[in-house]
């Protein structure tokens, strides 16, 4: 239900381009790069490969990698938080096994990024992709895998081991792609399930402090000459959040913590906006966040259900708290119908051009 206010009817934001979170429902990376470039062109500063192939359902393919490991085993229990097409039964450490002795297989992120970058570079050299556009690699935070797929009693021990393996994947990406072509985005979703009490926390007594501490490690792992972004997310299970935020308060707390504690500049941040929130009250907490001049803010206020008109209402309401921002969808759209993709891309362009 709309909760429109006088402010949201009259405010005029400054829209600065568009952002794609990560997943795009197209068959392969080349299709993504060509289609996105044709519809959005230079409105994007960076382009992801669409998280095609096994990555189409975000982190769920990681269960197939964990199945290859010795020292952990599935248990017969229902999936935690995430549902999908993969076997969601959680893993536990085997008796007598400590997490620091685990040997991880390739997690798949580096191989996919290096393969997609070769396509990206060829298309950019051919003029299909706009000059100056960077290749975006979206990675889950370690909690994004540990929370849904490891039993609660083993999460605290398993997380550092998985973080080490994931940072190893990141290093392969950094070694294989020129830094001035690269942008890394940390997808931060399960952290909000912990903050909202949707999942038991293993972050200690102060969950927010634990989220910020981990985000600082993630920032430190990305060199200063590589662009760095954060996608803050309330989940996207069958196109629904696991909790609907009452307002942007927790998003603002996490965003402020990241921006003030990161050991290097943050290039961009992306925040979700529920479809029904075209009221200034939702965005009000963002007014207290000091966003540095060099950090791009993107608001996920585009929804295919109500098009430009709905996005304009939400953007107008947002401008009462943050007068300048770019636009995107709440999350990736790789699990929506493929026939929806071109129209969604056109919707990004239309909303970005609305002012």
N, C-alpha and C positions, 0 to 999 in steps of 0.2 A: 504494500500500500504506500502511495506517495505521501511524503511528509514535507512537501514543498514549503519554503519560507519566503518572505519578501526578498531576503538577501539573495537566495538562489535564483530568483527570477531576474534580478537586475545586474548581478556581478558579471564582469567580462574578464575571463582569464587570458593570460598569454600562453598559447600552446606552442611548445617547442619540440616538434617532431613526435615520432612514435617509437615504440619498443616492442619486440617480440620476446616473450619469456623464454621459449625454448621449443616445445613440441608443436609441430605443424603436420596435419594429416595429408601428406603427399607421399608418393611411393618411395622416393629416394632423395639423397642430398641434392643432386643436380636439379631435380624437379623443384625442390624447395628454393634453391638459390635463384633459378630462372623465374619462377612464379612470383616470389617475393619482390625481386628486382623490377619485374614488369609492373607490378601493382603499386609498389611503394617507393621505388627508386631511391633518391638521395634523402628521403624523409627519415631513413634509418641510419644511425651511425655504426651499427654492427648487425650482422645477420647470423643466426644459429643455423645448424644443418637440419633442424626439424626433429631431432631425436628419433630418427627413422630406424626401421629394423627392430631388433630386440629391445631397444630402449623406448618403444612407443608408449609403454605404461609406466613411465618414470623409473623408479628403482626396482620394480618387481623382478626384472631379469637378473638382479643380483642373487636371488635365491638359487638360480641355476648355477651360478659361480660358487656359491657356498656349498652346494651339493657335492662339489668336486673335492672338498677339503677333508683331510683327516683331522680328528680331534673334536669334531662337532657332529651332532646328529639331530634329525627332526624328532619332534614329539607330536603325538596325536592331540592337537589342541586347535581351536578355531583361530583364524588369522586375527592379528591385533591391528586395528585402525584401518588398514588398507584392504581393499577387496579387488579382485581382478581375475585375469585368465591364468595366472601362474599359481602353482602350489604355494599357498600362504602359510602352511604349518610352520611354526617357529622352530628355531634351533636352540640347542643347549650345548654347553661344554660337556664333553665326555668325562666320566669319572677319572680323576687323577690327572686331567689335562689342565694346564694353566694357559691363559690366553696369550701370554708373551712367547709361548713356544709354537703358536700356530703359524703355518706357512700358507699364505694366500696365493691363489692363482691370479693371472691377469684378470682385472676386474672389467675390462672391456672399454673403459672410457678413453684411454689413450689410443688404442687401436682405431676406434671410431673417429676420434678427432683428427688423427693424422691422415686417415683415408679421406675424410670430408674436406680437410684443408687443401689437399691436392686438387680436388674438384673446384673448390672456392678460388684458388689462385689461378687456375686455368681460365675460369669464367671471367674473373676480374681482368686478367691480361687480354681477354678477347673483347672487353668492353661491355659484357653483360651485366656485371656488378659495378656500381659506381666507384670511381677512384676515391681512395681514402677510407672506404668501408672496411671495418675490421671483422675478422672471423670470431664469432662468439661461441665459447664452450660453456655450457651450463652443467655444473656438478652438484650433486646432493651434498649437504653437510653429512658428516659421519652419523649424526643422530638420525638422519632421514632413513638410514638403512638399519641401524642398530635398534631403534625403537620398534618398528613393525615386525622385525624378523628374529630377534633374539629374546629369549625368555627373560622376564624382569630381573630375576636373581643374578643373571650373568651379564647384564648390560654394562654395568660400571667397569667390569674387567675387560669386556670385549671391545668397548669403544676405542680405547687407545690403540689397540692392535689394528682395528679396521682403519682408524685415522692414518696410521703409519702407511698402510697399504694404499689408501686413497691418495695421500700426498705423494706416494711413489708414482701413481698414475699421472698426477699433475706434473711432476718433474719430467716425465717422458714427454708430455705435451709441451712444456717450456723448452725442452731440449730440441724438439723437432719442428717448432713453428717460430718464425721470426717474431720477436717481441713486439715490433711496431705493427704487426698484423693481427695481434691477438687480444682478446678480451675474455676474462674469466668471470663467470657469475656463480655465486654460491646460492643454491636453492634452499631456503630456510623455512621449513614447513612444520616438521614434527616438533620443533621447539615451541610453536604456538599451541600444540596439543598439550605440552607439558605446562606451559604458562596458564592455560585455561582449565587445567585439571582434567583434561580428557584422557590422559595417560599418566600412570605413576611416574614420577621423576626420579632419575638417578643422578641429578645434577647437584645434589646437596640441598641444604636448607633454603638457600637463596637461589631460586631457579633463574631469575633474571640475571643475576651475576654470573651464573654458569653459562647462560646463553651468550652473554657479552664476552666472557673469557674465551669461549670456543671461537666466536666470530673473530676475535683478535688473532688467534692462531691461524685461522683461515686467511685473513688479510696478510699476515706476515709471510705466508707461503707463496704469495704472488709478488714477483719483483715489481719495483716502482715503474718500470718502463712497459709493463703490461697493464691494460685497463682492468679495473676491478669493480664488480657490481654485486649487489645482493637483491635477490627476489624474496621478499617476505610474504609468506603464504599461509592461508588458513585451510589448505588442502583442496584437492580436486578429485574426489572419489565420485565417479559417475556425475560429473559436473556439479557437485555440491561440496560446500565446506564441511569439515567435520564439526565445526562450531561456527555459528554466525556471530561475528564480532558485534558487540553492542555499539561500539564506536571505534575510532582509530587510536584509542588510548594505549593499548599494548603495542601496537605497531609503532607508535611514537616513542614509547619507552625503549624498545629494542633499537629503533633507528637512532635515537639520541645516544644510546650507549655505544653503538658501533661507530658513529661519526666522531665521538669524543675520545674513544679509546683505541681506534685502529692505528697501528704504527706507520701507516702510509695513507695517502689520499684515497678516498673512495670515489670512483668515477661516476657511478650511478646507483640508484636504489629504485625498486619497484614495489608498490603496495597495492593490495586488492581493494576494490570498492564493490560491496554487494549491490545487486541490481535495484533493490528497493530504496537505497539510501541516496536520495537527492536533497537531503536536509543538511544545513550547515552544522548541526550538532555532531554529525558523524565525523566531520573533518576537523572540528574545533581543536582537538588535542595536537594536531600537527602544527598549529601556530606557535607552540612553545619550542619547537625543534629548530635549532640554528643550523640550517643547511648551508654548507660552505658554497662560495660562488662557483667553484669548480666541480661541484657535484650535481649531476642531473637527477631530478625527481620525476618518476613516471608513475601515474596513477592508473590502475586497472579498471577504468570506468566504462569500457566498451563492452556491451552485451549484444549478442546477435538478436535477442528477442525484441528489443525496442530501438535499435538502430541509432541514427544520428540524433534524433530528438531526445531519447533517453540519455545518451552520453552528454549532450549539451546541458541538460538539466543538472546532471551530476557534476560536470565540470564547473558550471556556474556556482554551485554550492561549495565546491572545493576551493574556489578562488576567494571565498571569504576568510580562509585560513592560510592558503598558499597561492599567491597570485600568479605564479608561473610554474608550469610543469609540462611534461610530455604525456602521451596517452598510450594505453595498451589494453588488452583484455585482463581479466582477473588472474588468469593462469595460462598455461599453454593450451592449445586447442587441437592437440594431436589425437584425441580420443573422440572428438566430435565427428559428424559425418563429413567425408572428404568433399562432397559437393558444396559444403558450406564455406570451404576455405577461401576461394577467390573473393566471395562477397565480404567475408570478414576482413580480408586485406584491404579491399576497397573502402570498407567502413573506417579502418584506421586512417586512411588518407583523407576521407571526407571530414572526419572529426578534427583532424589536425588542421584542416583548411577552413574550419567553420568560423574562425575569428581572424 
